[in-house]
Protein backbone atom coordinates (compact mmCIF):
# COMPACT_ATOMS: atom_id res chain seq x y z
CA UNK A 1 0.00 0.00 0.00
CA UNK A 2 1.14 3.52 -0.76
CA UNK A 3 -0.01 6.06 1.79
CA UNK A 4 -0.99 8.57 -0.84
CA UNK A 5 -4.21 10.46 -1.16
CA UNK A 6 -6.06 9.38 -4.28
CA UNK A 7 -5.47 12.07 -6.90
CA UNK A 8 -5.89 10.47 -10.28
CA UNK A 9 -8.51 8.25 -8.63
CA UNK A 10 -7.57 5.21 -10.66
CA UNK A 11 -6.94 1.81 -9.16
CA UNK A 12 -4.31 1.39 -11.84
CA UNK A 13 -3.44 -2.21 -10.97
CA UNK A 14 -0.32 -3.04 -12.98
CA UNK A 15 -1.47 -1.73 -16.32
CA UNK A 16 0.65 -2.59 -19.31
CA UNK A 17 1.36 1.12 -19.63
CA UNK A 18 2.60 1.51 -16.06
CA UNK A 19 4.31 -1.86 -15.95
CA UNK A 20 7.09 -0.22 -17.96
CA UNK A 21 7.97 1.78 -14.89
CA UNK A 22 7.99 4.89 -17.03
CA UNK A 23 4.41 5.97 -17.63
CA UNK A 24 2.44 6.77 -20.72
CA UNK A 25 4.26 9.84 -21.97
CA UNK A 26 7.49 7.89 -22.44
CA UNK A 27 5.94 5.65 -25.08
CA UNK A 28 5.59 8.50 -27.55
CA UNK A 29 7.79 8.58 -30.60
CA UNK A 30 7.92 12.38 -30.38
CA UNK A 31 6.34 14.71 -27.84
CA UNK A 32 3.52 16.73 -29.43
CA UNK A 33 3.23 20.41 -28.69
CA UNK A 34 0.70 21.37 -26.04
CA UNK A 35 -1.58 24.06 -27.37
CA UNK A 36 -2.51 27.14 -25.31
CA UNK A 37 -6.20 26.91 -26.17
CA UNK A 38 -8.89 24.69 -24.74
CA UNK A 39 -9.84 21.64 -26.84
CA UNK A 40 -13.44 21.31 -28.06
CA UNK A 41 -16.07 19.54 -25.91
CA UNK A 42 -16.09 15.76 -25.79
CA UNK A 43 -18.53 13.99 -28.11
CA UNK A 44 -20.43 10.95 -26.81
CA UNK A 45 -22.24 8.28 -28.78
CA UNK A 46 -24.85 8.09 -26.03
CA UNK A 47 -26.01 10.68 -23.54
CA UNK A 48 -24.39 10.43 -20.10
CA UNK A 49 -26.67 9.65 -17.11
CA UNK A 50 -28.10 12.65 -15.28
CA UNK A 51 -29.10 11.33 -11.85
CA UNK A 52 -28.14 13.61 -8.96
CA UNK A 53 -24.82 13.03 -7.19
CA UNK A 54 -24.91 16.07 -4.91
CA UNK A 55 -26.36 19.53 -4.40
CA UNK A 56 -24.04 22.43 -3.66
CA UNK A 57 -25.76 25.58 -2.43
CA UNK A 58 -28.90 24.34 -4.22
CA UNK A 59 -27.03 23.67 -7.47
CA UNK A 60 -27.55 20.10 -8.71
CA UNK A 61 -24.43 18.09 -9.58
CA UNK A 62 -25.25 15.19 -11.92
CA UNK A 63 -23.63 11.86 -12.70
CA UNK A 64 -22.73 13.24 -16.13
CA UNK A 65 -20.84 16.09 -14.53
CA UNK A 66 -18.97 13.70 -12.24
CA UNK A 67 -18.03 11.46 -15.18
CA UNK A 68 -16.71 14.38 -17.21
CA UNK A 69 -14.80 15.65 -14.18
CA UNK A 70 -13.20 12.22 -13.77
CA UNK A 71 -12.38 12.07 -17.47
CA UNK A 72 -10.71 15.48 -17.47
CA UNK A 73 -8.82 14.69 -14.25
CA UNK A 74 -7.48 11.39 -15.62
CA UNK A 75 -7.41 12.04 -19.34
CA UNK A 76 -3.68 11.48 -19.81
CA UNK A 77 -3.70 8.02 -18.22
CA UNK A 78 -6.85 6.91 -20.03
CA UNK A 79 -5.65 8.26 -23.36
CA UNK A 80 -2.20 6.66 -23.24
CA UNK A 81 -3.55 3.32 -22.06
CA UNK A 82 -6.16 3.14 -24.79
CA UNK A 83 -3.63 4.20 -27.44
CA UNK A 84 -1.33 1.37 -26.34
CA UNK A 85 -4.22 -1.10 -26.28
CA UNK A 86 -5.18 -0.25 -29.86
CA UNK A 87 -1.61 -0.22 -31.17
CA UNK A 88 -1.10 -3.61 -29.54
CA UNK A 89 -4.04 -5.08 -31.45
CA UNK A 90 -2.62 -3.79 -34.73
CA UNK A 91 0.80 -5.19 -33.87
CA UNK A 92 -0.62 -8.59 -32.93
CA UNK A 93 -2.30 -8.82 -36.34
CA UNK A 94 0.87 -7.71 -38.18
CA UNK A 95 2.95 -10.30 -36.32
CA UNK A 96 0.38 -13.12 -36.52
CA UNK A 97 0.25 -13.50 -32.75
CA UNK A 98 -2.76 -14.87 -30.86
CA UNK A 99 -3.44 -14.77 -27.11
CA UNK A 100 -5.56 -17.51 -25.58
CA UNK A 101 -7.78 -17.43 -22.50
CA UNK A 102 -5.29 -19.37 -20.39
CA UNK A 103 -2.62 -16.73 -20.98
CA UNK A 104 -5.01 -13.95 -20.01
CA UNK A 105 -5.98 -15.86 -16.86
CA UNK A 106 -2.31 -16.19 -15.88
CA UNK A 107 -1.75 -12.46 -16.29
CA UNK A 108 -4.93 -11.64 -14.36
CA UNK A 109 -3.76 -13.74 -11.44
CA UNK A 110 -0.38 -12.02 -11.48
CA UNK A 111 -2.00 -8.56 -11.45
CA UNK A 112 -4.27 -9.45 -8.55
CA UNK A 113 -1.39 -10.99 -6.59
CA UNK A 114 0.41 -7.66 -6.79
CA UNK A 115 -2.47 -5.36 -5.91
CA UNK A 116 -4.34 -7.51 -3.41
CA UNK A 117 -2.40 -10.55 -2.15
CA UNK A 118 -4.59 -13.41 -1.04
CA UNK A 119 -7.63 -12.26 -3.01
CA UNK A 120 -9.06 -13.88 -6.14
CA UNK A 121 -9.96 -12.22 -9.42
CA UNK A 122 -13.63 -13.14 -9.09
CA UNK A 123 -13.76 -11.63 -5.60
CA UNK A 124 -12.43 -8.27 -6.81
CA UNK A 125 -14.81 -8.25 -9.79
CA UNK A 126 -17.73 -9.07 -7.48
CA UNK A 127 -16.72 -6.29 -5.07
CA UNK A 128 -16.57 -3.79 -7.94
CA UNK A 129 -12.84 -3.13 -7.67
CA UNK A 130 -12.59 -3.44 -11.43
CA UNK A 131 -14.70 -4.68 -14.31
CA UNK A 132 -14.11 -8.07 -15.90
CA UNK A 133 -13.66 -6.41 -19.28
CA UNK A 134 -10.98 -4.02 -18.01
CA UNK A 135 -8.96 -6.54 -16.03
CA UNK A 136 -9.01 -8.80 -19.11
CA UNK A 137 -7.80 -5.92 -21.29
CA UNK A 138 -4.94 -5.10 -18.92
CA UNK A 139 -3.96 -8.78 -18.77
CA UNK A 140 -4.15 -9.02 -22.56
CA UNK A 141 -1.93 -5.96 -22.93
CA UNK A 142 0.72 -7.29 -20.57
CA UNK A 143 0.85 -10.71 -22.27
CA UNK A 144 0.51 -9.26 -25.78
CA UNK A 145 3.49 -6.93 -25.51
CA UNK A 146 5.56 -9.72 -23.96
CA UNK A 147 4.73 -12.04 -26.86
CA UNK A 148 5.76 -9.38 -29.36
CA UNK A 149 9.10 -9.00 -27.56
CA UNK A 150 9.62 -12.77 -27.48
CA UNK A 151 8.94 -13.09 -31.21
CA UNK A 152 11.08 -10.15 -32.31
CA UNK A 153 14.00 -11.31 -30.13
CA UNK A 154 13.58 -14.96 -31.15
CA UNK A 155 13.38 -16.07 -27.53
CA UNK A 156 12.54 -19.80 -27.37
CA UNK A 157 9.60 -20.83 -25.23
CA UNK A 158 11.73 -22.58 -22.62
CA UNK A 159 13.62 -19.33 -21.91
CA UNK A 160 10.55 -17.15 -21.49
CA UNK A 161 9.14 -16.14 -18.13
CA UNK A 162 5.47 -15.71 -17.28
CA UNK A 163 6.00 -11.97 -16.79
CA UNK A 164 8.45 -10.40 -19.22
CA UNK A 165 11.12 -7.80 -18.57
CA UNK A 166 9.37 -4.42 -18.07
CA UNK A 167 12.28 -2.37 -19.42
CA UNK A 168 12.58 -4.42 -22.62
CA UNK A 169 8.81 -4.30 -23.02
CA UNK A 170 8.96 -0.50 -22.73
CA UNK A 171 11.56 -0.29 -25.49
CA UNK A 172 9.41 -2.32 -27.87
CA UNK A 173 6.35 -0.24 -27.01
CA UNK A 174 8.19 2.91 -28.00
CA UNK A 175 9.43 1.30 -31.19
CA UNK A 176 5.90 0.19 -32.08
CA UNK A 177 4.37 3.60 -31.37
CA UNK A 178 6.97 5.18 -33.69
CA UNK A 179 5.31 3.43 -36.66
CA UNK A 180 2.05 5.29 -36.06
CA UNK A 181 0.84 8.84 -36.17
CA UNK A 182 -1.00 9.35 -32.88
CA UNK A 183 -3.04 12.51 -32.53
CA UNK A 184 -3.86 13.22 -28.90
CA UNK A 185 -6.40 15.60 -27.44
CA UNK A 186 -4.77 18.77 -26.15
CA UNK A 187 -1.83 18.60 -28.57
CA UNK A 188 -1.10 19.62 -32.12
CA UNK A 189 -1.91 18.11 -34.52
CA UNK A 190 -5.18 17.35 -32.78
CA UNK A 191 -7.60 14.47 -33.40
CA UNK A 192 -11.04 15.13 -34.84
CA UNK A 193 -13.16 17.38 -32.57
CA UNK A 194 -14.60 15.54 -29.59
CA UNK A 195 -12.24 12.56 -29.80
CA UNK A 196 -9.59 11.62 -27.25
CA UNK A 197 -7.09 10.33 -29.81
CA UNK A 198 -6.70 9.04 -33.38
CA UNK A 199 -4.21 6.39 -34.51
CA UNK A 200 -3.03 5.93 -38.11
CA UNK A 201 -0.17 3.87 -39.54
CA UNK A 202 2.49 6.16 -41.01
CA UNK A 203 2.76 4.00 -44.13
CA UNK A 204 -0.90 4.75 -44.92
CA UNK A 205 -1.97 1.13 -44.56
CA UNK A 206 -4.70 -0.01 -42.23
CA UNK A 207 -7.63 1.86 -40.71
CA UNK A 208 -7.69 5.05 -38.67
CA UNK A 209 -8.66 4.11 -35.13
CA UNK A 210 -10.65 6.56 -33.03
CA UNK A 211 -10.33 6.62 -29.25
CA UNK A 212 -13.58 8.10 -27.99
CA UNK A 213 -14.67 9.78 -24.79
CA UNK A 214 -17.13 6.92 -24.18
CA UNK A 215 -14.34 4.34 -24.32
CA UNK A 216 -12.24 6.46 -21.99
CA UNK A 217 -15.02 6.63 -19.40
CA UNK A 218 -15.46 2.86 -19.64
CA UNK A 219 -11.73 2.53 -18.95
CA UNK A 220 -11.97 4.78 -15.90
CA UNK A 221 -15.07 3.12 -14.48
CA UNK A 222 -13.46 -0.27 -15.06
CA UNK A 223 -10.55 0.61 -12.76
CA UNK A 224 -11.59 3.31 -10.32
CA UNK A 225 -11.94 2.05 -6.76
CA UNK A 226 -15.54 2.23 -5.50
CA UNK A 227 -14.44 4.15 -2.41
CA UNK A 228 -12.46 6.58 -4.55
CA UNK A 229 -15.67 7.79 -6.17
CA UNK A 230 -16.52 9.64 -2.95
CA UNK A 231 -13.14 11.37 -3.16
CA UNK A 232 -13.92 12.28 -6.75
CA UNK A 233 -17.31 13.64 -5.78
CA UNK A 234 -15.77 15.80 -3.03
CA UNK A 235 -13.13 17.10 -5.43
CA UNK A 236 -15.86 17.97 -7.93
CA UNK A 237 -17.81 19.72 -5.18
CA UNK A 238 -14.80 21.92 -4.50
CA UNK A 239 -14.59 22.78 -8.21
CA UNK A 240 -18.30 23.65 -8.22
CA UNK A 241 -17.75 25.95 -5.24
CA UNK A 242 -14.92 27.72 -7.06
CA UNK A 243 -17.16 28.12 -10.12
CA UNK A 244 -19.93 29.57 -7.94
CA UNK A 245 -17.50 32.07 -6.42
CA UNK A 246 -16.29 33.07 -9.87
CA UNK A 247 -19.89 33.66 -10.94
CA UNK A 248 -20.48 35.90 -7.91
CA UNK A 249 -17.36 37.87 -8.80
CA UNK A 250 -18.42 38.06 -12.47
CA UNK A 251 -15.10 36.45 -13.39
CA UNK A 252 -14.05 33.55 -15.62
CA UNK A 253 -11.05 31.23 -15.72
CA UNK A 254 -10.29 30.88 -19.42
CA UNK A 255 -8.89 27.47 -20.34
CA UNK A 256 -6.38 29.20 -22.60
CA UNK A 257 -4.82 30.65 -19.42
CA UNK A 258 -4.38 27.15 -18.02
CA UNK A 259 -3.05 25.62 -21.23
CA UNK A 260 -0.68 28.56 -21.68
CA UNK A 261 0.68 27.90 -18.17
CA UNK A 262 1.07 24.17 -18.99
CA UNK A 263 3.04 25.03 -22.12
CA UNK A 264 5.38 27.25 -20.10
CA UNK A 265 6.05 24.40 -17.67
CA UNK A 266 6.81 22.03 -20.54
CA UNK A 267 9.25 24.53 -22.01
CA UNK A 268 10.85 25.31 -18.65
CA UNK A 269 11.66 21.65 -17.94
CA UNK A 270 12.89 19.93 -21.13
CA UNK A 271 13.77 16.21 -21.36
CA UNK A 272 15.20 14.06 -19.96
CA UNK A 273 14.26 15.57 -16.57
CA UNK A 274 11.08 17.03 -17.98
CA UNK A 275 7.94 18.34 -16.33
CA UNK A 276 5.92 15.08 -16.47
CA UNK A 277 8.85 13.27 -14.81
CA UNK A 278 9.05 15.92 -12.08
CA UNK A 279 5.30 15.62 -11.46
CA UNK A 280 5.54 11.84 -11.20
CA UNK A 281 8.26 12.22 -8.56
CA UNK A 282 6.02 14.65 -6.66
CA UNK A 283 3.12 12.19 -6.71
CA UNK A 284 0.90 14.22 -9.03
CA UNK A 285 0.05 14.50 -12.74
CA UNK A 286 -0.44 17.06 -15.50
CA UNK A 287 -4.21 16.75 -15.19
CA UNK A 288 -4.09 17.32 -11.42
CA UNK A 289 -1.80 20.32 -11.96
CA UNK A 290 -4.24 21.82 -14.43
CA UNK A 291 -7.01 21.62 -11.84
CA UNK A 292 -4.77 23.11 -9.14
CA UNK A 293 -3.92 26.04 -11.39
CA UNK A 294 -7.59 26.59 -12.26
CA UNK A 295 -8.29 26.99 -8.55
CA UNK A 296 -5.33 29.31 -8.02
CA UNK A 297 -6.48 31.55 -10.87
CA UNK A 298 -10.02 31.39 -9.49
CA UNK A 299 -8.82 32.41 -6.01
CA UNK A 300 -6.87 35.35 -7.43
CA UNK A 301 -9.81 36.59 -9.48
CA UNK A 302 -12.40 36.15 -6.74
CA UNK A 303 -10.35 37.67 -3.93
CA UNK A 304 -8.42 40.10 -6.15
CA UNK A 305 -5.29 38.77 -4.47
CA UNK A 306 -2.06 40.69 -4.94
CA UNK A 307 1.11 38.67 -4.43
CA UNK A 308 3.47 40.86 -2.40
CA UNK A 309 7.19 40.20 -2.21
CA UNK A 310 7.23 40.68 1.56
CA UNK A 311 4.47 38.08 2.04
CA UNK A 312 6.30 35.55 -0.12
CA UNK A 313 9.53 36.22 1.77
CA UNK A 314 7.80 35.70 5.13
CA UNK A 315 6.32 32.44 3.81
CA UNK A 316 9.77 31.31 2.66
CA UNK A 317 11.45 32.09 5.96
CA UNK A 318 8.79 30.29 8.00
CA UNK A 319 9.10 27.18 5.81
CA UNK A 320 12.84 27.04 5.10
CA UNK A 321 12.93 23.48 6.41
CA UNK A 322 10.63 22.45 3.59
CA UNK A 323 12.30 24.47 0.85
CA UNK A 324 15.80 23.43 1.92
CA UNK A 325 14.84 19.78 1.74
CA UNK A 326 14.42 18.59 5.33
CA UNK A 327 12.76 15.16 5.34
CA UNK A 328 12.40 12.11 7.55
CA UNK A 329 12.67 8.38 6.98
CA UNK A 330 10.07 6.37 8.89
CA UNK A 331 8.78 2.88 9.45
CA UNK A 332 5.14 2.22 10.23
CA UNK A 333 2.66 -0.45 11.24
CA UNK A 334 -0.83 -0.28 9.75
CA UNK A 335 -4.11 -1.58 11.14
CA UNK A 336 -6.45 -1.06 8.18
CA UNK A 337 -9.93 0.42 8.55
CA UNK A 338 -10.79 0.08 4.88
CA UNK A 339 -10.41 -2.51 2.17
CA UNK A 340 -7.29 -1.33 0.37
CA UNK A 341 -8.42 -2.90 -2.91
CA UNK A 342 -11.92 -1.38 -3.07
CA UNK A 343 -11.32 1.75 -0.99
CA UNK A 344 -14.48 1.06 1.04
CA UNK A 345 -14.49 1.33 4.83
CA UNK A 346 -14.84 -1.80 6.94
CA UNK A 347 -17.71 -2.29 9.38
CA UNK A 348 -17.64 -0.34 12.65
CA UNK A 349 -16.56 -3.32 14.76
CA UNK A 350 -13.56 -3.93 12.48
CA UNK A 351 -12.56 -0.28 12.77
CA UNK A 352 -12.78 -0.49 16.56
CA UNK A 353 -10.52 -3.55 16.60
CA UNK A 354 -8.05 -1.75 14.33
CA UNK A 355 -7.76 1.12 16.79
CA UNK A 356 -7.35 -1.27 19.71
CA UNK A 357 -4.66 -3.16 17.81
CA UNK A 358 -2.74 0.04 17.09
CA UNK A 359 -2.93 1.10 20.74
CA UNK A 360 -1.62 -2.28 21.89
CA UNK A 361 1.26 -2.35 19.41
CA UNK A 362 2.19 1.27 20.16
CA UNK A 363 2.47 0.39 23.83
CA UNK A 364 4.59 -2.71 23.09
CA UNK A 365 6.93 -0.69 20.84
CA UNK A 366 7.39 1.97 23.51
CA UNK A 367 8.13 -0.74 26.06
CA UNK A 368 11.02 -1.91 23.92
CA UNK A 369 9.64 -4.69 21.73
CA UNK A 370 11.50 -4.64 18.40
CA UNK A 371 9.58 -2.40 15.97
CA UNK A 372 10.64 -4.39 12.91
CA UNK A 373 9.36 -7.62 14.44
CA UNK A 374 6.05 -5.95 15.30
CA UNK A 375 5.72 -4.69 11.71
CA UNK A 376 6.42 -8.12 10.23
CA UNK A 377 3.87 -9.77 12.49
CA UNK A 378 1.09 -7.18 12.80
CA UNK A 379 1.17 -4.66 9.94
CA UNK A 380 -1.46 -4.94 7.22
CA UNK A 381 0.58 -2.86 4.79
CA UNK A 382 1.78 -5.59 2.44
CA UNK A 383 4.25 -3.26 0.68
CA UNK A 384 6.30 -2.51 3.81
CA UNK A 385 5.75 -5.28 6.38
CA UNK A 386 8.43 -7.54 4.90
CA UNK A 387 10.86 -4.61 5.12
CA UNK A 388 10.13 -4.32 8.86
CA UNK A 389 7.76 -1.46 8.14
CA UNK A 390 10.31 0.77 6.42
CA UNK A 391 8.90 3.22 3.87
CA UNK A 392 11.28 3.84 0.97
CA UNK A 393 10.13 7.40 0.26
CA UNK A 394 11.38 10.15 2.62
CA UNK A 395 8.60 12.35 3.99
CA UNK A 396 8.66 16.12 3.61
CA UNK A 397 6.65 18.75 5.44
CA UNK A 398 3.96 18.71 2.77
CA UNK A 399 3.50 17.64 -0.83
CA UNK A 400 3.86 14.26 -2.51
CA UNK A 401 0.19 13.35 -2.21
CA UNK A 402 0.53 11.68 1.20
CA UNK A 403 -2.35 11.44 3.64
CA UNK A 404 -2.15 14.76 5.57
CA UNK A 405 -2.63 13.30 9.06
CA UNK A 406 0.02 10.63 8.51
CA UNK A 407 2.43 13.12 6.94
CA UNK A 408 2.10 15.69 9.73
CA UNK A 409 2.64 13.11 12.47
CA UNK A 410 5.60 11.47 10.73
CA UNK A 411 7.36 14.75 9.97
CA UNK A 412 7.14 15.87 13.61
CA UNK A 413 8.96 12.82 15.03
CA UNK A 414 12.55 12.81 16.27
CA UNK A 415 14.99 9.95 15.53
CA UNK A 416 13.95 6.82 17.39
CA UNK A 417 10.67 8.34 18.54
CA UNK A 418 7.51 6.24 18.24
CA UNK A 419 4.13 7.87 17.69
CA UNK A 420 0.86 7.29 19.45
CA UNK A 421 -1.72 5.71 17.09
CA UNK A 422 -2.41 8.04 14.15
CA UNK A 423 -5.64 7.84 12.11
CA UNK A 424 -5.41 8.29 8.35
CA UNK A 425 -7.90 7.56 5.59
CA UNK A 426 -6.38 4.05 5.39
CA UNK A 427 -6.49 3.10 9.05
CA UNK A 428 -4.52 3.40 12.28
CA UNK A 429 -0.74 3.75 12.13
CA UNK A 430 2.08 3.44 14.60
CA UNK A 431 5.09 5.34 13.22
CA UNK A 432 8.75 5.21 14.16
CA UNK A 433 11.23 7.84 12.97
CA UNK A 434 14.36 6.14 11.65
CA UNK A 435 16.32 9.17 10.51
CA UNK A 436 15.99 12.94 10.08
CA UNK A 437 17.71 14.38 7.01
CA UNK A 438 18.31 17.97 7.97
CA UNK A 439 17.76 20.91 5.65
CA UNK A 440 20.54 22.03 3.36
CA UNK A 441 21.81 25.60 3.40
CA UNK A 442 23.33 27.97 0.91
CA UNK A 443 20.48 28.13 -1.62
CA UNK A 444 20.09 31.57 -3.23
CA UNK A 445 16.33 32.06 -3.10
CA UNK A 446 16.50 35.32 -5.04
CA UNK A 447 17.12 33.54 -8.35
CA UNK A 448 14.03 33.89 -10.58
CA UNK A 449 13.67 30.15 -11.26
CA UNK A 450 13.65 29.16 -7.59
CA UNK A 451 11.65 32.23 -6.59
CA UNK A 452 8.90 31.12 -8.97
CA UNK A 453 8.82 27.79 -7.14
CA UNK A 454 8.34 29.53 -3.77
CA UNK A 455 5.59 31.75 -5.20
CA UNK A 456 3.82 28.68 -6.61
CA UNK A 457 3.87 26.97 -3.21
CA UNK A 458 2.70 30.17 -1.51
CA UNK A 459 -0.22 30.56 -3.91
CA UNK A 460 -1.22 26.92 -3.44
CA UNK A 461 -1.33 27.25 0.35
CA UNK A 462 -3.32 30.50 0.18
CA UNK A 463 -5.75 29.06 -2.38
CA UNK A 464 -6.44 25.98 -0.27
CA UNK A 465 -7.07 28.05 2.84
CA UNK A 466 -9.49 30.23 0.84
CA UNK A 467 -11.30 27.19 -0.57
CA UNK A 468 -11.49 25.43 2.82
CA UNK A 469 -13.12 28.51 4.34
CA UNK A 470 -15.75 28.71 1.59
CA UNK A 471 -16.38 24.95 1.71
CA UNK A 472 -17.06 25.15 5.46
CA UNK A 473 -19.82 27.72 4.85
CA UNK A 474 -21.39 25.96 1.88
CA UNK A 475 -24.52 23.82 2.04
CA UNK A 476 -23.60 20.47 0.52
CA UNK A 477 -25.64 17.27 0.31
CA UNK A 478 -24.21 14.10 -1.25
CA UNK A 479 -26.23 11.00 -2.18
CA UNK A 480 -25.28 7.69 -0.50
CA UNK A 481 -22.14 6.03 -1.82
CA UNK A 482 -24.15 3.09 -3.15
CA UNK A 483 -25.87 5.45 -5.61
CA UNK A 484 -22.57 6.82 -6.87
CA UNK A 485 -21.00 3.36 -7.17
CA UNK A 486 -23.77 2.36 -9.61
CA UNK A 487 -21.72 4.22 -12.24
CA UNK A 488 -19.23 1.37 -12.19
CA UNK A 489 -21.83 -1.12 -13.46
CA UNK A 490 -22.74 1.01 -16.49
CA UNK A 491 -21.30 0.71 -20.00
CA UNK A 492 -20.75 3.97 -21.85
CA UNK A 493 -19.36 2.87 -25.22
CA UNK A 494 -20.54 0.38 -27.80
CA UNK A 495 -17.25 -1.52 -27.62
CA UNK A 496 -17.89 -4.06 -24.89
CA UNK A 497 -16.08 -7.09 -26.30
CA UNK A 498 -12.39 -7.53 -26.95
CA UNK A 499 -11.10 -5.98 -30.14
CA UNK A 500 -12.46 -7.47 -33.33
CA UNK A 501 -8.97 -6.99 -34.80
CA UNK A 502 -7.59 -9.69 -32.51
CA UNK A 503 -6.55 -12.92 -34.27
CA UNK A 504 -9.16 -15.67 -34.06
Secondary structure, DSSP 8 states (H G I E B T S, - for coil): ---B--SS----TT-TTGGGSS-GGGG-SS--EE-SS-------SS-----EEEEETTEEEEHHHHHHHHHHHTHHHHHHHHHHHHHHHHHHHHHT----HHHHHHHHHHHHHHHSTT--HHHHHHTTSS-HHHHHHHHHHHHHHHHHHHHHTT--GGG--SS--HHHHHHHHHHHHTTEEEEETTEES--STT-SEEEEETTS-S--EEE-HHHHHHHHHHHS-TTHHHHHHHHHHHHHHHHHHHHHTT----HHHHHHHHHHHHHHS-SSS-HHHHHHHHT--HHHHHHHHHHHHHHHHHHT----HHHHHHHHHHTHHHHTT-EEEEEEEEEESB-TTT--B--HHHHHHHHHHHHHHHHHHHTT--HHHHHHHH---TTTGGGTTB-SS-B-SS-TTB-HHHHHHHHT--TT-B---EE-SSEEEEEEEEEEE-------TTSHHHHHHHHHHHHHHHHHHHHHHHHHHS-EEE--HHHHHGGGG---SS--SS-TTS--
